[in-house]
Amino acid sequence: MVCLEIDCNRIFPEELIKQALSAERYQRYRYFKRKKEMEANPNNKFCSRPNCDGVLQQQSEADVCQICNATYCRTCSRQSHEGSCEGQLEHAIETVYDKLKIKYR
């Protein structure tokens, strides 16, 4: 953490920050520090599940969340699926139409 004083570039060591904060506040500090570092990398993709802050890691067939293990298609970023991305999108649209009782085609 860099000093907030104008024209001061001093960096506070992690141990000093830990000593200055309560355990709860230090955990929050670490959480937001990690989140900021992850968001700064334009190559990172994030899990879209509610209440999950996981970063997706590339594996052989899909991107996998490092926290909740959700899997996502590398091409369309939707949940992992069989078949083409276009076919999955068409199926999702048809499902919504059916639920809303909207006639199509």
DSSP file (Angstrom, degrees, kcal/mol; ACC not computed):
  #  RESIDUE AA STRUCTURE BP1 BP2  ACC     N-H-->O    O-->H-N    N-H-->O    O-->H-N    TCO  KAPPA ALPHA  PHI   PSI    X-CA   Y-CA   Z-CA
    1    1 A M              0   0    0      0, 0.0    11,-3.6     0, 0.0     2,-0.3   0.000 360.0 360.0 360.0 133.4    0.0    0.0    0.0
    2    2 A V  B     -A   11   0A   0      9,-0.2     9,-0.2     1,-0.1     8,-0.1  -0.687 360.0 -99.8 -92.6 142.5    1.4    3.4   -1.0
    3    3 A C        -     0   0    0      7,-3.0     5,-0.2    -2,-0.3    -1,-0.1  -0.299  23.1-144.5 -58.0 139.6    1.2    6.4    1.3
    4    4 A L        +     0   0    0      2,-0.1    -1,-0.1     3,-0.1     2,-0.1   0.513  63.6 114.1 -87.3  -6.2   -1.7    8.7    0.6
    5    5 A E  S >  S-     0   0    0      1,-0.1     3,-1.8     2,-0.1     2,-0.0  -0.406  81.3 -97.2 -65.9 140.6    0.3   11.9    1.5
    6    6 A I  T 3  S+     0   0    0      1,-0.3    -1,-0.1    -2,-0.1     3,-0.1  -0.340 106.6   7.5 -60.3 137.3    0.9   14.2   -1.5
    7    7 A D  T 3  S+     0   0    0      1,-0.2     2,-0.5    -3,-0.1    -1,-0.3   0.633 100.4 121.9  63.3  18.3    4.4   13.7   -3.1
    8    8 A C    <   +     0   0    0     -3,-1.8    -1,-0.2    -5,-0.2    -6,-0.0  -0.948  34.1 176.1-111.3 126.0    5.1   10.7   -0.9
    9    9 A N        +     0   0    0     -2,-0.5    -1,-0.1    -3,-0.1     2,-0.1   0.150  30.2 141.2-111.3  17.0    5.8    7.4   -2.6
   10   10 A R        -     0   0    0     -8,-0.1    -7,-3.0     1,-0.1     2,-0.5  -0.368  42.1-145.8 -63.9 135.9    6.5    5.4    0.5
   11   11 A I  B     -A    2   0A   0     -9,-0.2    -9,-0.2    -2,-0.1    -1,-0.1  -0.912  10.3-136.1-105.6 126.3    5.2    1.8    0.4
   12   12 A F        -     0   0    0    -11,-3.6     2,-0.0    -2,-0.5     5,-0.0  -0.657  23.7-118.3 -82.0 132.0    3.9    0.3    3.6
   13   13 A P    >>  -     0   0    0      0, 0.0     4,-1.8     0, 0.0     3,-0.6  -0.363  20.2-118.4 -67.6 149.7    5.1   -3.2    4.2
   14   14 A E  H 3> S+     0   0    0      1,-0.2     4,-2.5     2,-0.2     5,-0.2   0.864 113.1  57.7 -55.6 -39.9    2.3   -5.8    4.5
   15   15 A E  H 3> S+     0   0    0      1,-0.2     4,-2.0     2,-0.2    -1,-0.2   0.876 105.0  50.4 -62.5 -38.2    3.4   -6.7    8.1
   16   16 A L  H <> S+     0   0    0     -3,-0.6     4,-1.8     2,-0.2    -1,-0.2   0.893 110.5  49.3 -66.8 -40.2    2.8   -3.0    9.2
   17   17 A I  H  X S+     0   0    0     -4,-1.8     4,-1.2     1,-0.2    -2,-0.2   0.911 110.1  51.7 -64.1 -42.4   -0.6   -3.0    7.6
   18   18 A K  H  < S+     0   0    0     -4,-2.5     3,-0.3     1,-0.2    -2,-0.2   0.887 110.6  48.0 -62.4 -39.8   -1.5   -6.2    9.4
   19   19 A Q  H  < S+     0   0    0     -4,-2.0    -1,-0.2     1,-0.2    -2,-0.2   0.836 110.6  52.0 -69.2 -32.8   -0.4   -4.8   12.8
   20   20 A A  H  < S+     0   0    0     -4,-1.8     2,-0.3    -5,-0.1    -1,-0.2   0.705 105.6  62.3 -79.1 -20.2   -2.4   -1.6   12.3
   21   21 A L  S  < S-     0   0    0     -4,-1.2     2,-0.0    -3,-0.3     0, 0.0  -0.722  85.4-109.6-109.0 155.1   -5.7   -3.3   11.4
   22   22 A S     >  -     0   0    0     -2,-0.3     4,-2.6     1,-0.1     5,-0.2  -0.331  42.1-104.0 -67.8 163.9   -8.0   -5.6   13.3
   23   23 A A  H  > S+     0   0    0      1,-0.2     4,-2.0     2,-0.2     5,-0.1   0.901 122.2  49.3 -59.2 -41.5   -8.1   -9.2   12.0
   24   24 A E  H  > S+     0   0    0      2,-0.2     4,-2.0     1,-0.2    -1,-0.2   0.929 112.8  45.6 -64.7 -46.3  -11.5   -8.6   10.4
   25   25 A R  H  > S+     0   0    0      1,-0.2     4,-2.7     2,-0.2    -2,-0.2   0.867 110.5  54.4 -66.7 -34.9  -10.4   -5.4    8.6
   26   26 A Y  H  X S+     0   0    0     -4,-2.6     4,-2.7     2,-0.2    -1,-0.2   0.912 107.2  50.6 -65.1 -40.9   -7.1   -7.0    7.5
   27   27 A Q  H  X S+     0   0    0     -4,-2.0     4,-2.3     2,-0.2    -2,-0.2   0.911 111.5  47.9 -62.1 -41.7   -9.0   -9.8    5.9
   28   28 A R  H  X S+     0   0    0     -4,-2.0     4,-2.6     2,-0.2     5,-0.3   0.916 110.5  52.0 -63.7 -42.7  -11.2   -7.2    4.1
   29   29 A Y  H  X S+     0   0    0     -4,-2.7     4,-2.4     1,-0.2    -2,-0.2   0.932 111.0  47.4 -57.2 -47.2   -8.1   -5.3    3.0
   30   30 A R  H  X S+     0   0    0     -4,-2.7     4,-2.5     2,-0.2     5,-0.2   0.891 110.8  52.5 -63.0 -40.2   -6.6   -8.6    1.6
   31   31 A Y  H  X S+     0   0    0     -4,-2.3     4,-2.4     1,-0.2    -2,-0.2   0.951 114.0  40.9 -60.2 -51.3   -9.8   -9.4   -0.2
   32   32 A F  H  X S+     0   0    0     -4,-2.6     4,-2.4     2,-0.2    -2,-0.2   0.832 113.2  54.3 -71.0 -31.4  -10.0   -6.0   -1.9
   33   33 A K  H  X S+     0   0    0     -4,-2.4     4,-2.3    -5,-0.3    -1,-0.2   0.947 111.9  44.3 -64.0 -47.7   -6.3   -5.9   -2.7
   34   34 A R  H  X S+     0   0    0     -4,-2.5     4,-2.5     1,-0.2    -2,-0.2   0.915 113.0  51.5 -62.5 -43.4   -6.5   -9.3   -4.4
   35   35 A K  H  X S+     0   0    0     -4,-2.4     4,-2.6    -5,-0.2    -1,-0.2   0.918 110.3  48.6 -61.0 -43.8   -9.7   -8.3   -6.2
   36   36 A K  H  X S+     0   0    0     -4,-2.4     4,-1.5     1,-0.2    -1,-0.2   0.906 111.5  50.0 -62.9 -42.0   -8.0   -5.1   -7.5
   37   37 A E  H  X S+     0   0    0     -4,-2.3     4,-0.5     1,-0.2    -2,-0.2   0.906 112.7  47.0 -63.0 -41.8   -5.0   -7.0   -8.7
   38   38 A M  H >< S+     0   0    0     -4,-2.5     3,-1.0     1,-0.2     6,-0.3   0.900 111.6  50.0 -67.4 -41.2   -7.1   -9.5  -10.5
   39   39 A E  H 3< S+     0   0    0     -4,-2.6    -1,-0.2     1,-0.2    -2,-0.2   0.758 100.8  65.2 -69.9 -23.6   -9.2   -6.9  -12.2
   40   40 A A  H 3< S+     0   0    0     -4,-1.5    -1,-0.2    -5,-0.2    -2,-0.2   0.715  85.6  82.1 -71.2 -19.9   -6.1   -5.0  -13.3
   41   41 A N    X<  -     0   0    0     -3,-1.0     3,-1.6    -4,-0.5    -1,-0.1  -0.777  67.3-160.0 -89.1 111.3   -5.2   -7.9  -15.6
   42   42 A P  T 3  S+     0   0    0      0, 0.0    -1,-0.1     0, 0.0    -2,-0.0   0.659  87.8  62.9 -66.7 -13.8   -7.2   -7.6  -18.8
   43   43 A N  T 3  S+     0   0    0      2,-0.0     2,-0.2    -3,-0.0    -3,-0.0   0.622  81.7 101.4 -85.0 -12.9   -6.7  -11.3  -19.6
   44   44 A N    <   -     0   0    0     -3,-1.6     2,-0.4    -6,-0.3    13,-0.1  -0.490  54.9-161.3 -75.2 140.5   -8.6  -12.5  -16.5
   45   45 A K        -     0   0    0     11,-0.4    11,-3.0    -2,-0.2     2,-0.3  -0.942  13.3-142.0-115.7 144.3  -12.1  -13.7  -16.8
   46   46 A F  B     -B   55   0B   0     -2,-0.4     9,-0.2     9,-0.2     8,-0.1  -0.800  20.3-101.5-113.3 150.3  -14.3  -13.8  -13.8
   47   47 A C        -     0   0    0      7,-2.6     5,-0.1    -2,-0.3    -1,-0.1  -0.378  22.8-152.2 -63.7 140.1  -16.9  -16.3  -12.7
   48   48 A S        +     0   0    0     -2,-0.1    -1,-0.1     2,-0.1     3,-0.1   0.393  57.1 115.8 -98.5   3.1  -20.5  -15.1  -13.3
   49   49 A R  S >  S-     0   0    0      1,-0.1     3,-1.5     5,-0.1     5,-0.1  -0.483  78.8 -97.3 -70.9 141.8  -22.1  -17.1  -10.5
   50   50 A P  T 3  S+     0   0    0      0, 0.0    -1,-0.1     0, 0.0     3,-0.1  -0.306 105.5   9.7 -58.4 140.5  -23.7  -14.9   -7.8
   51   51 A N  T 3  S+     0   0    0      1,-0.2     2,-0.5    -3,-0.1    -3,-0.1   0.667 100.3 117.8  63.4  20.5  -21.4  -14.3   -4.7
   52   52 A C    <   -     0   0    0     -3,-1.5    -1,-0.2    -5,-0.1    -3,-0.0  -0.976  38.3-179.4-118.7 127.3  -18.4  -15.9   -6.4
   53   53 A D        +     0   0    0     -2,-0.5    -1,-0.1    -3,-0.1    -5,-0.0   0.056  36.1 141.3-108.1  23.2  -15.3  -13.8   -7.0
   54   54 A G        -     0   0    0     -5,-0.1    -7,-2.6    -8,-0.1     2,-0.4  -0.275  47.8-133.1 -70.6 151.8  -13.3  -16.6   -8.7
   55   55 A V  B     -B   46   0B   0     -9,-0.2    11,-1.7     9,-0.0     2,-0.3  -0.861  26.9-118.4-100.1 137.5  -11.0  -16.1  -11.6
   56   56 A L  E     -C   65   0C   0    -11,-3.0   -11,-0.4    -2,-0.4     2,-0.4  -0.579  23.7-156.0 -80.2 136.6  -11.4  -18.6  -14.4
   57   57 A Q  E     -C   64   0C   0      7,-3.0     7,-2.9    -2,-0.3     2,-0.3  -0.924  21.8-115.2-111.7 137.5   -8.5  -20.8  -15.3
   58   58 A Q  E     +C   63   0C   0     -2,-0.4     2,-0.2     5,-0.2     5,-0.2  -0.538  39.4 172.9 -72.9 129.7   -8.1  -22.3  -18.7
   59   59 A Q        -     0   0    0      3,-2.7     0, 0.0    -2,-0.3     0, 0.0  -0.700  50.4 -75.5-124.6-177.4   -8.2  -26.1  -18.8
   60   60 A S  S    S+     0   0    0     -2,-0.2     3,-0.1     1,-0.2    -2,-0.0   0.851 122.5   7.7 -52.4 -48.8   -8.3  -28.5  -21.7
   61   61 A E  S    S+     0   0    0      1,-0.1    13,-0.5    12,-0.0     2,-0.3   0.611 129.4  10.2-110.7 -15.8  -11.9  -28.0  -22.9
   62   62 A A  S    S-     0   0    0     11,-0.1    -3,-2.7    12,-0.1     2,-0.5  -0.909  74.7 -93.3-153.2 173.5  -13.2  -25.1  -20.8
   63   63 A D  E     -CD  58  72C   0      9,-2.7     9,-2.7    -2,-0.3     2,-0.4  -0.872  42.4-158.6 -95.8 134.2  -12.5  -22.3  -18.4
   64   64 A V  E     -CD  57  71C   0     -7,-2.9    -7,-3.0    -2,-0.5     2,-0.3  -0.949  17.6-120.3-122.0 133.2  -13.0  -23.4  -14.8
   65   65 A C  E  >  -C   56   0C   0      5,-2.7     4,-1.1    -2,-0.4    -9,-0.2  -0.516  14.9-145.6 -69.6 131.5  -13.6  -21.2  -11.8
   66   66 A Q  T  4 S+     0   0    0    -11,-1.7    -1,-0.1    -2,-0.3   -10,-0.1   0.612  94.7  38.0 -75.0 -11.6  -10.8  -21.6   -9.2
   67   67 A I  T  4 S+     0   0    0    -12,-0.1    -1,-0.1     3,-0.1   -11,-0.0   0.854 131.8  16.4-103.1 -54.8  -13.3  -21.1   -6.3
   68   68 A C  T  4 S-     0   0    0      2,-0.1    -2,-0.1   -19,-0.0   -16,-0.0   0.480  91.4-127.0-103.9  -2.6  -16.6  -22.8   -7.2
   69   69 A N     <  +     0   0    0     -4,-1.1    -3,-0.1     1,-0.2     2,-0.1   0.635  49.5 159.9  66.6  16.7  -15.4  -25.0  -10.0
   70   70 A A        -     0   0    0     -6,-0.1    -5,-2.7     1,-0.0     2,-0.4  -0.423  31.6-138.9 -63.9 145.4  -18.1  -23.8  -12.4
   71   71 A T  E     -D   64   0C   0     -7,-0.2     9,-1.8     9,-0.1     2,-0.4  -0.895  18.3-169.8-114.7 143.3  -17.2  -24.4  -16.1
   72   72 A Y  E     -DE  63  79C   0     -9,-2.7    -9,-2.7    -2,-0.4     7,-0.3  -0.965  29.3-107.3-132.0 144.2  -17.6  -22.1  -19.0
   73   73 A C     >  -     0   0    0      5,-3.1     4,-1.5    -2,-0.4   -11,-0.1  -0.492  22.9-142.1 -66.2 134.1  -17.3  -22.4  -22.7
   74   74 A R  T  4 S+     0   0    0    -13,-0.5    -1,-0.1    -2,-0.2   -12,-0.1   0.789  96.4  48.4 -69.1 -27.1  -14.2  -20.7  -24.0
   75   75 A T  T  4 S+     0   0    0      1,-0.1    -1,-0.2     3,-0.1   -13,-0.0   0.944 129.0  14.3 -80.8 -50.5  -15.9  -19.5  -27.2
   76   76 A C  T  4 S-     0   0    0      2,-0.1    -2,-0.2     3,-0.1    -1,-0.1   0.510  89.5-130.4-108.3  -6.0  -19.2  -18.0  -25.9
   77   77 A S     <  +     0   0    0     -4,-1.5     2,-0.1     1,-0.2    -3,-0.1   0.585  66.7 125.1  66.2  11.9  -18.5  -17.7  -22.1
   78   78 A R  S    S-     0   0    0      1,-0.2    -5,-3.1    -6,-0.1    -1,-0.2  -0.399  77.9 -63.1 -86.6 174.5  -21.8  -19.4  -21.3
   79   79 A Q  B    S-E   72   0C   0     -7,-0.3    -7,-0.3     1,-0.1    -1,-0.2  -0.247  74.8 -81.4 -54.9 147.9  -21.9  -22.5  -19.1
   80   80 A S        +     0   0    0     -9,-1.8     2,-0.3   -17,-0.1    -1,-0.1  -0.177  63.8 170.6 -53.5 144.0  -20.1  -25.5  -20.6
   81   81 A H        -     0   0    0      2,-0.1     2,-0.3    -3,-0.1     4,-0.0  -0.967  34.8-109.6-152.4 162.7  -22.2  -27.3  -23.2
   82   82 A E  S    S+     0   0    0     -2,-0.3     6,-0.0     2,-0.1     2,-0.0  -0.653  80.8  15.8 -90.0 154.0  -22.1  -29.9  -25.9
   83   83 A G  S    S-     0   0    0     -2,-0.3    -2,-0.1     4,-0.1     2,-0.1  -0.191 105.8 -21.8  80.2-171.1  -22.5  -28.8  -29.5
   84   84 A S     >  -     0   0    0      1,-0.1     4,-1.7     4,-0.0     5,-0.1  -0.332  50.6-126.6 -77.0 154.9  -22.1  -25.4  -31.1
   85   85 A C  H  > S+     0   0    0      1,-0.2     4,-2.2     2,-0.2     5,-0.2   0.878 111.7  55.1 -65.2 -38.2  -22.4  -22.1  -29.3
   86   86 A E  H  > S+     0   0    0      1,-0.2     4,-2.5     2,-0.2    -1,-0.2   0.909 106.5  50.7 -62.6 -41.7  -25.0  -21.0  -31.8
   87   87 A G  H  > S+     0   0    0      1,-0.2     4,-2.2     2,-0.2    -1,-0.2   0.878 109.9  50.5 -63.4 -38.3  -27.2  -24.1  -31.2
   88   88 A Q  H  X S+     0   0    0     -4,-1.7     4,-2.3     2,-0.2    -1,-0.2   0.892 110.6  48.7 -67.1 -39.8  -27.0  -23.4  -27.4
   89   89 A L  H  X S+     0   0    0     -4,-2.2     4,-2.4     2,-0.2    -2,-0.2   0.921 111.2  49.9 -66.0 -43.7  -28.1  -19.8  -27.9
   90   90 A E  H  X S+     0   0    0     -4,-2.5     4,-2.4     1,-0.2    -2,-0.2   0.913 111.1  49.6 -60.5 -42.9  -31.0  -20.8  -30.1
   91   91 A H  H  X S+     0   0    0     -4,-2.2     4,-2.2     1,-0.2    -1,-0.2   0.905 109.9  50.9 -63.2 -41.8  -32.0  -23.4  -27.5
   92   92 A A  H  X S+     0   0    0     -4,-2.3     4,-2.0     2,-0.2    -2,-0.2   0.902 110.9  48.7 -63.1 -41.3  -31.9  -20.8  -24.7
   93   93 A I  H  X S+     0   0    0     -4,-2.4     4,-2.6     1,-0.2    -2,-0.2   0.923 111.0  49.9 -64.9 -44.5  -34.0  -18.4  -26.7
   94   94 A E  H  X S+     0   0    0     -4,-2.4     4,-2.6     1,-0.2    -2,-0.2   0.888 108.6  53.5 -61.3 -39.3  -36.6  -21.1  -27.5
   95   95 A T  H  X S+     0   0    0     -4,-2.2     4,-2.4     2,-0.2    -1,-0.2   0.914 110.2  46.7 -62.6 -43.5  -36.7  -22.0  -23.8
   96   96 A V  H  X S+     0   0    0     -4,-2.0     4,-2.2     2,-0.2    -2,-0.2   0.927 111.8  51.0 -65.1 -44.8  -37.5  -18.4  -22.8
   97   97 A Y  H  <>S+     0   0    0     -4,-2.6     5,-2.9     1,-0.2     4,-0.5   0.922 111.0  49.1 -57.6 -44.5  -40.1  -18.1  -25.5
   98   98 A D  H ><5S+     0   0    0     -4,-2.6     3,-1.0     1,-0.2    -2,-0.2   0.924 110.6  49.5 -61.9 -45.0  -41.7  -21.4  -24.3
   99   99 A K  H 3<5S+     0   0    0     -4,-2.4    -1,-0.2     1,-0.3    -2,-0.2   0.864 115.7  43.1 -62.8 -36.0  -41.8  -20.2  -20.7
  100  100 A L  T 3<5S-     0   0    0     -4,-2.2    -1,-0.3    -5,-0.2    -2,-0.2   0.437 110.9-123.7 -89.1   0.3  -43.3  -16.9  -21.7
  101  101 A K  T < 5 +     0   0    0     -3,-1.0     2,-0.5    -4,-0.5    -3,-0.2   0.892  55.5 156.5  56.3  43.5  -45.7  -18.6  -24.0
  102  102 A I      < -     0   0    0     -5,-2.9     2,-0.3    -6,-0.2    -1,-0.2  -0.868  40.1-129.7 -98.8 129.8  -44.5  -16.6  -27.0
  103  103 A K        -     0   0    0     -2,-0.5     2,-0.3    -3,-0.1    -5,-0.0  -0.601  29.7-179.3 -80.4 138.6  -45.1  -18.1  -30.4
  104  104 A Y              0   0    0     -2,-0.3   -10,-0.0     1,-0.0    -2,-0.0  -0.976 360.0 360.0-136.5 150.4  -42.1  -18.3  -32.7
  105  105 A R              0   0    0     -2,-0.3    -2,-0.0     0, 0.0    -1,-0.0   0.440 360.0 360.0  58.1 360.0  -41.7  -19.6  -36.2
